[in-house]
Amino acid sequence: MNLALITTILGLGAFTVNSFSLFTSIPNNKRQGTAVFANSGVTRNENFAKLVGGYLFPEIGRRRTAYLKNHPEAEGKIISLGIGDTTQPIPSHILSGLVNGATKLGTKEGYSGYGAEQGTKELREKIAKVLYNNRIEPDEVFVSDGAKCDIMRIQQVFGKNVVTAVQDPSYPVYVDTAVMLGQTGEIDPVTRQYQNIVYMPCNAENNFFPDYSTVPRADIVYFCSPNNPTGAAATFEQLESLVKLCQERGSILVYDAAYAPFIRTPGVPKSVYEIEGAKEVAIEVNSFSKYAGFTGVRLGWTVVPSSLKFSDGTPVRNDFNRVMTTAFNGASNIVQSGGMACLDPDGLKEIDTLIDYYLENAALLRKTMESLGYKVFGGVDAPYVFVGLPSGKSSWDAFEEILEKAQVVTIPGAGFGPGGEGYLRLSAFAPRDSVIEACERLKTAMKQ
């Protein structure tokens, strides 16, 4: 069969001869007259091609694995102050909720199958009452498998024809999902910023709080407090000003409150809905991951107020509900039982104990870095300590040096955006003995 005939049969008349380099070279006795592709004939989503490198945390894991391959003697010696993954066991009362949820499935009376995609009525009511003091309605709560997943669902609601604003530096999910949805142009090789994303500088000079009034208007503004990676927690006045600006500019604020339970300073808001008028402009995303050690259990929620509307008057809640009911079958009924236990009085006490443990770790890390003469931020109302490096020092170089010298994994600030260059993020989620040992190693490896 000649090339012209193959082209006609496959409907590929527009292809050039060079296009057929995608055919696999197959021995004649296996061809049997059939054209076989090495690849499919499907064009790749061009937006994924815009993404630079892999997602940050798997990249950290890849570099750790490569180090161990070259240094097998370090196996078992590496301490991770990297990814924010909890390490303490789930406390007994909260665990009993998970166990009871699983046990019920083994009984005729307690068995349940599919539930409401938005979460059980009981859990939504409890979240609204216990965590929000009934500032929100239960039907504005959408229970999910975690905040990270919900950020992508929020992006799907808004689609590609919006402009997104992010803190710089910020949690990578906000930017990467915007790129995947087609909201951006290419990345600028010099600034390392994507076209059509508004980057709001957050640095030591502005206490890591963005001034939204000084940058171009965006449709969607992502804001995280307490912040990942900087550890900064917005004051009531700061958050009030941001809500007001979003009202004036017609923007929707997506408020990431995943680290809210770490706030201990009086007067620092744990929810955006503590601010008057926030229900008209803000979505809040949260998770039990850091509350109760549910990073592997997977349970979160998003609040979409009924009064938040698109420019045509359509409630945003309606479209978010459509995404949830179309692409999600609801959080595990076992896990939601665990969520109910989290919000019992005994569960809340257990959460406080866990949070205190990690905050004590953060205080140790902060004290160590300060003793070495570094400028240190965060670690007070947050589990992250953000360390300023000497002028001109690359954060990726610092990451590699510390791994080599101390066998301690950190996170380079540049991984959170160009504004993070010159910083390292240290996570307080390691076990106490590991944090103490890491501090001793860092005193040597990072001595100035």
KALINUR-V36404 format. One line per field, one symbol per residue. phi: phi as a letter, one per 20 degrees, with the letter a starting at -180 (. if undefined). psi: psi as a letter, one per 40 degrees, with the letter a starting at -180 (. if undefined). A space follows every 10 residues. Layout:
# KALINUR-V36404
phi = ???
psi = ???
This chain:
# KALINUR-V36404
phi = .efffggffe mdfffegffe fefffcggfd flmdfcefcf eeffgfffff femefgffff fffffffffe cgfegndfde degedfceff ffffffffff fffgfecffe fbdgdffeof gfffffffff eclmfcegfe edfbepfgff fffffffeme ecdddcfceb gfffffffff fnfdefeffe emdefmdeed gcbffdlmdf dffedgfcfc debcbgeddf mfdffgffff ffffffffem ededdedfdg fefcfgnefe bfffefnffe ccdddbbege fcmegefmbb bcdcffeecf fenffggfff fffffedben fgffffffff fgefgfffff fgfffggfff ffffffffff fenefccmmd dbeddddfeg gnefffffgf ffffedldec cfgffdogfe fnccddeeef fgffffffff fffefdfe
psi = hiddddddde ffdeiiddde eehihhidee dfehhhidii ehhihddded hhaiiddddd ddddddddde gdeeheehhh fbighieiih iddddddddd ddddeeidde iibhahdeii dddddddddd deffdiidee hhiaeidddd ddddddddae fihihiihii hddddddddd eeeiaihhed efiiiehhhh hhiddfffhi gdeeiiiidh hhhhhiihee ehhhiddddd ddddddddef ihhhhhfded eehehhehie ideehhedee eihhhiiedd deffdedgha ihhhidehii deehhddddd ddddddehei ihdddddddd ddeidddddd dddddddddd dddddddddd deeihhiaed fiehhhhhii hehhdddddd dddddefhha hhddeeidee heiihhheei iddddddddd dddddeh.
